[in-house]
Amino acid sequence: MSAARRWTSGLLAILLSTSITALACQREEATDTADDTDIVEDAGPALDVSDVALGRSIGSDMRVTEEVGDFAPTDTIYATVETTGTGSGTLSARWTFEDGQVVDEGSQSVTGAGVTEFHVSNPAGWPAGHYEVIISLDGDEVERSGFDITQGA
């Protein structure tokens, strides 16, 4: 084999080796970038409902001042929903009577940890019986709390 052919073969081997190494490095960088993106997306715990409280009044911190399960027909009924985590979502409250008849419903956008307040009132007076408030986060039920309207509450 002539010196020129050996030199050409050696040069081809070096170029091929360099090309393979460069491709491997590019592939590793792409994988590292994808992993970094996953880490950013999972930076904190998801938004979650940690507590629901029912009562007749709320304080300046938007929390129920005294939790109760029995209400008088003319009471305003408050439900406070405490969220933890990060991100944003939509909290919904559906108030139902006895057999699931919807009395009221509403929703609020929330972001991160905090307390959200929902309430219902009936100036004509609530009929006596068993009620529930169903709390949902982004359409998924997360809490169901029952309460009663009684004449002596």
C-alpha positions as CSV (number, residue, x, y, z in Angstrom):
1,M,0.0,0.0,0.0
2,S,1.4,3.3,-0.9
3,A,2.1,6.1,1.5
4,A,-0.6,8.3,-0.1
5,R,-3.3,5.5,0.3
6,R,-2.3,4.9,3.9
7,W,-2.5,8.7,4.6
8,T,-6.0,8.8,2.9
9,S,-7.2,5.8,4.8
10,G,-5.9,7.3,8.1
11,L,-7.6,10.6,7.3
12,L,-10.9,8.9,6.6
13,A,-10.7,6.9,9.9
14,I,-10.1,10.1,11.8
15,L,-13.0,12.0,10.1
16,L,-15.4,9.1,10.7
17,S,-14.4,8.8,14.3
18,T,-14.8,12.6,14.8
19,S,-18.2,12.5,13.1
20,I,-19.5,9.6,15.3
21,T,-18.2,11.4,18.5
22,A,-19.9,14.7,17.5
23,L,-23.2,12.9,16.8
24,A,-23.0,11.2,20.2
25,C,-22.4,14.5,22.0
26,Q,-25.4,16.1,20.2
27,R,-27.6,13.2,21.2
28,E,-26.5,13.5,24.8
29,E,-27.1,17.2,24.9
30,A,-30.6,16.7,23.4
31,T,-31.4,14.1,26.1
32,D,-30.0,16.4,28.9
33,T,-32.2,19.3,27.6
34,A,-35.3,17.1,27.6
35,D,-34.6,16.0,31.2
36,D,-34.1,19.6,32.3
37,T,-37.5,20.5,30.8
38,D,-39.2,17.7,32.8
39,I,-37.6,19.1,36.0
40,V,-39.0,22.6,35.4
41,E,-42.5,21.2,34.8
42,D,-42.4,19.3,38.0
43,A,-41.0,22.2,40.1
44,G,-43.6,22.1,42.8
45,P,-46.5,20.1,44.1
46,A,-49.8,20.3,42.2
47,L,-52.7,22.5,43.4
48,D,-54.7,20.5,45.9
49,V,-57.6,21.0,48.3
50,S,-56.4,20.4,51.9
51,D,-59.5,21.5,53.9
52,V,-63.2,22.4,53.7
53,A,-65.0,24.1,56.6
54,L,-68.6,25.1,57.0
55,G,-69.9,27.8,59.3
56,R,-72.1,30.8,59.8
57,S,-69.4,33.5,59.4
58,I,-65.9,34.1,58.2
59,G,-63.1,36.2,59.5
60,S,-60.8,38.7,57.7
61,D,-58.6,35.8,56.8
62,M,-61.5,34.3,54.8
63,R,-61.6,31.2,57.2
64,V,-64.8,30.0,58.9
65,T,-64.7,31.4,62.5
66,E,-66.6,28.5,64.0
67,E,-67.2,25.2,62.2
68,V,-70.8,23.9,62.6
69,G,-73.0,21.2,61.0
70,D,-76.4,22.5,61.9
71,F,-77.9,25.8,60.7
72,A,-81.0,27.8,61.2
73,P,-83.3,28.5,58.2
74,T,-82.3,32.1,58.0
75,D,-78.5,31.5,58.3
76,T,-76.0,32.4,55.6
77,I,-73.9,29.2,55.1
78,Y,-70.2,29.6,54.4
79,A,-67.9,27.0,52.9
80,T,-64.2,27.9,53.0
81,V,-61.8,25.9,50.8
82,E,-58.1,25.8,51.7
83,T,-55.7,25.0,48.8
84,T,-52.0,24.0,48.9
85,G,-49.4,23.6,46.2
86,T,-48.7,25.6,43.2
87,G,-50.3,26.2,39.8
88,S,-53.8,27.4,39.1
89,G,-57.2,25.9,38.7
90,T,-61.0,26.4,39.1
91,L,-62.7,25.6,42.4
92,S,-66.5,24.9,42.2
93,A,-69.1,24.6,44.9
94,R,-72.4,22.9,44.2
95,W,-75.0,23.2,47.0
96,T,-77.7,20.4,47.0
97,F,-80.8,19.6,49.1
98,E,-82.0,16.1,50.2
99,D,-82.3,14.2,46.9
100,G,-79.6,16.1,45.0
101,Q,-81.7,19.0,44.0
102,V,-79.2,21.8,43.2
103,V,-79.8,24.9,45.4
104,D,-76.9,27.0,44.1
105,E,-73.5,26.6,42.4
106,G,-70.6,28.8,41.7
107,S,-66.9,28.7,40.7
108,Q,-63.8,30.7,41.2
109,S,-60.3,30.7,39.7
110,V,-57.5,30.1,42.2
111,T,-53.8,30.3,42.0
112,G,-51.5,28.5,44.5
113,A,-52.0,28.1,48.3
114,G,-54.8,30.1,49.9
115,V,-58.4,30.2,51.1
116,T,-61.5,30.6,48.9
117,E,-64.9,31.4,50.2
118,F,-68.3,30.3,48.9
119,H,-71.7,31.0,50.6
120,V,-75.4,30.7,50.1
121,S,-78.3,32.4,51.8
122,N,-82.1,32.3,51.4
123,P,-83.9,35.4,52.8
124,A,-87.2,33.5,52.7
125,G,-85.6,30.8,54.9
126,W,-84.2,27.3,54.0
127,P,-86.5,24.4,54.2
128,A,-85.5,22.0,57.0
129,G,-83.6,19.0,55.9
130,H,-80.2,17.6,54.9
131,Y,-77.9,19.5,52.5
132,E,-74.5,19.0,51.0
133,V,-71.9,21.2,49.4
134,I,-69.7,19.4,46.8
135,I,-66.3,21.0,46.2
136,S,-64.6,20.3,42.9
137,L,-61.2,21.2,41.6
138,D,-61.0,21.5,37.8
139,G,-64.2,19.4,37.5
140,D,-63.1,16.6,39.8
141,E,-64.9,16.2,43.1
142,V,-62.5,16.5,46.0
143,E,-64.8,17.0,49.0
144,R,-68.4,16.5,50.0
145,S,-69.6,18.0,53.3
146,G,-73.1,17.5,54.7
147,F,-75.0,19.8,57.0
148,D,-78.6,20.1,58.3
149,I,-81.1,23.0,58.5
150,T,-83.1,22.7,61.7
151,Q,-85.6,25.0,63.4
152,G,-83.7,25.0,66.7
153,A,-80.1,25.7,65.4
